[in-house]
C-alpha cells in the first residue's frame, strides 16, 4: 500500500505528439486523453496496491482499444505514432508517481 499520493504535474501535456499531428482528429485524441486522466485521478488518491493500479491501466487500455473503430471512421488509426505518444505519456505518469510497473506491462492489454 502506498503513501498519500501527490497531484499530477499540471504543466504536463498529455499525448503531445498526437495533438501536434493532424492525422489524429483532436476530438478523438481528447477521448484517449480522458481515459488516461481517469487513471491519473485514481493515482492522485492514496492507498492503491500495484495490482490495483495495473487493473486501472488495463481498463484504460481496453477503453482506448474501443476507440480504434472511431479512428478508422475518421480516416485515422491508433498506429505507431499514436502508440509511441500513448507510451510516452504512460511512462511519464508511471515515473512521476514512482510506480514500479513497466510501461509495456501497464499497456499490455493494447491491440494497437
C-alpha positions as a Markdown table, in Angstrom:
| # | Residue | x | y | z |
|---|---|---|---|---|
| 1 | Unk | 0.0 | 0.0 | 0.0 |
| 2 | Unk | 1.3 | 3.4 | -1.0 |
| 3 | Unk | 1.6 | 6.6 | 0.9 |
| 4 | Unk | -0.7 | 9.6 | 0.1 |
| 5 | Unk | -0.3 | 10.4 | -3.5 |
| 6 | Unk | 0.7 | 13.7 | -4.9 |
| 7 | Unk | -1.1 | 15.7 | -7.5 |
| 8 | Unk | 0.0 | 15.2 | -11.1 |
| 9 | Unk | 2.2 | 17.7 | -13.0 |
| 10 | Unk | -0.4 | 20.3 | -14.1 |
| 11 | Unk | 2.0 | 21.5 | -16.8 |
| 12 | Unk | 2.4 | 18.1 | -18.5 |
| 13 | Unk | 1.0 | 17.9 | -22.0 |
| 14 | Unk | -0.7 | 14.6 | -22.5 |
| 15 | Unk | -0.3 | 12.9 | -25.9 |
| 16 | Unk | 1.7 | 15.9 | -27.2 |
| 17 | Unk | 2.7 | 14.2 | -30.4 |
| 18 | Unk | -0.8 | 13.1 | -31.2 |
| 19 | Unk | -2.1 | 16.6 | -30.6 |
| 20 | Unk | 0.6 | 18.0 | -32.9 |
| 21 | Unk | -0.2 | 15.6 | -35.7 |
| 22 | Unk | -3.2 | 16.5 | -37.9 |
| 23 | Unk | -3.6 | 12.8 | -38.8 |
| 24 | Unk | -5.3 | 12.3 | -35.4 |
| 25 | Unk | -8.6 | 14.1 | -35.0 |
| 26 | Unk | -8.4 | 16.3 | -31.9 |
| 27 | Unk | -11.7 | 15.1 | -30.5 |
| 28 | Unk | -10.5 | 11.5 | -30.6 |
| 29 | Unk | -7.2 | 12.4 | -29.0 |
| 30 | Unk | -9.3 | 14.1 | -26.3 |
| 31 | Unk | -11.1 | 10.8 | -25.8 |
| 32 | Unk | -7.8 | 8.9 | -25.4 |
| 33 | Unk | -6.7 | 11.7 | -23.0 |
| 34 | Unk | -9.9 | 11.3 | -21.0 |
| 35 | Unk | -9.1 | 7.7 | -20.4 |
| 36 | Unk | -5.6 | 8.4 | -19.3 |
| 37 | Unk | -6.8 | 11.3 | -17.0 |
| 38 | Unk | -9.1 | 8.8 | -15.2 |
| 39 | Unk | -6.0 | 6.8 | -14.2 |
| 40 | Unk | -4.1 | 9.9 | -13.1 |
| 41 | Unk | -7.1 | 11.0 | -10.9 |
| 42 | Unk | -7.1 | 7.5 | -9.4 |
| 43 | Unk | -3.3 | 7.7 | -8.8 |
| 44 | Unk | -3.8 | 11.0 | -7.0 |
| 45 | Unk | -5.8 | 9.1 | -4.4 |
| 46 | Unk | -4.0 | 7.2 | -1.7 |
| 47 | Unk | -3.6 | 3.6 | -0.8 |
| 48 | Unk | -3.6 | 1.6 | -4.1 |
| 49 | Unk | -1.7 | -1.6 | -4.5 |
| 50 | Unk | 0.4 | -2.2 | -7.6 |
| 51 | Unk | -2.1 | -4.8 | -8.6 |
| 52 | Unk | -5.0 | -2.3 | -8.3 |
| 53 | Unk | -3.0 | 0.2 | -10.4 |
| 54 | Unk | -2.4 | -2.3 | -13.1 |
| 55 | Unk | -6.1 | -3.1 | -13.3 |
| 56 | Unk | -6.8 | 0.6 | -13.7 |
| 57 | Unk | -4.3 | 0.7 | -16.6 |
| 58 | Unk | -6.0 | -2.4 | -18.1 |
| 59 | Unk | -9.4 | -0.7 | -18.0 |
| 60 | Unk | -7.8 | 2.5 | -19.6 |
| 61 | Unk | -6.1 | 0.5 | -22.4 |
| 62 | Unk | -9.2 | -1.5 | -23.2 |
| 63 | Unk | -11.2 | 1.7 | -23.4 |
| 64 | Unk | -8.6 | 3.1 | -25.8 |
| 65 | Unk | -8.8 | -0.1 | -27.8 |
| 66 | Unk | -12.5 | 0.5 | -28.1 |
| 67 | Unk | -11.8 | 3.9 | -29.8 |
| 68 | Unk | -10.0 | 2.2 | -32.7 |
| 69 | Unk | -13.2 | 1.9 | -34.8 |
| 70 | Unk | -13.9 | 5.6 | -34.3 |
| 71 | Unk | -10.4 | 6.5 | -35.5 |
| 72 | Unk | -11.0 | 4.3 | -38.6 |
| 73 | Unk | -14.3 | 6.1 | -39.3 |
| 74 | Unk | -12.4 | 9.4 | -39.3 |
| 75 | Unk | -9.6 | 8.2 | -41.6 |
| 76 | Unk | -7.1 | 7.7 | -38.8 |
| 77 | Unk | -5.9 | 4.9 | -36.7 |
| 78 | Unk | -4.1 | 4.2 | -33.5 |
| 79 | Unk | -0.8 | 3.3 | -35.2 |
| 80 | Unk | 2.9 | 3.6 | -34.4 |
| 81 | Unk | 3.0 | 7.4 | -33.7 |
| 82 | Unk | -0.1 | 7.1 | -31.5 |
| 83 | Unk | 1.3 | 4.1 | -29.7 |
| 84 | Unk | 4.5 | 5.9 | -29.1 |
| 85 | Unk | 2.7 | 9.0 | -27.8 |
| 86 | Unk | 0.5 | 7.0 | -25.5 |
| 87 | Unk | 3.5 | 5.0 | -24.3 |
| 88 | Unk | 5.5 | 8.2 | -23.6 |
| 89 | Unk | 2.5 | 9.7 | -21.6 |
| 90 | Unk | 2.0 | 6.4 | -19.6 |
| 91 | Unk | 5.8 | 6.2 | -19.0 |
| 92 | Unk | 5.8 | 9.8 | -17.7 |
| 93 | Unk | 2.9 | 9.0 | -15.3 |
| 94 | Unk | 4.5 | 5.8 | -14.0 |
| 95 | Unk | 7.8 | 7.6 | -13.3 |
| 96 | Unk | 6.0 | 10.7 | -11.9 |
| 97 | Unk | 4.1 | 8.6 | -9.3 |
| 98 | Unk | 7.1 | 6.3 | -8.8 |
| 99 | Unk | 5.1 | 3.2 | -9.7 |
| 100 | Unk | 7.0 | 0.0 | -10.2 |
| 101 | Unk | 5.3 | -1.1 | -13.4 |
| 102 | Unk | 6.9 | -1.3 | -16.8 |
| 103 | Unk | 5.3 | 0.8 | -19.5 |
| 104 | Unk | 4.8 | -2.2 | -21.7 |
| 105 | Unk | 3.1 | -4.1 | -18.9 |
| 106 | Unk | 0.9 | -1.1 | -18.0 |
| 107 | Unk | -0.5 | -1.0 | -21.5 |
| 108 | Unk | -0.2 | -4.8 | -22.1 |
| 109 | Unk | -3.9 | -5.1 | -23.0 |
| 110 | Unk | -3.5 | -2.9 | -26.1 |
| 111 | Unk | -4.3 | -4.2 | -29.5 |
| 112 | Unk | -2.6 | -1.2 | -31.3 |
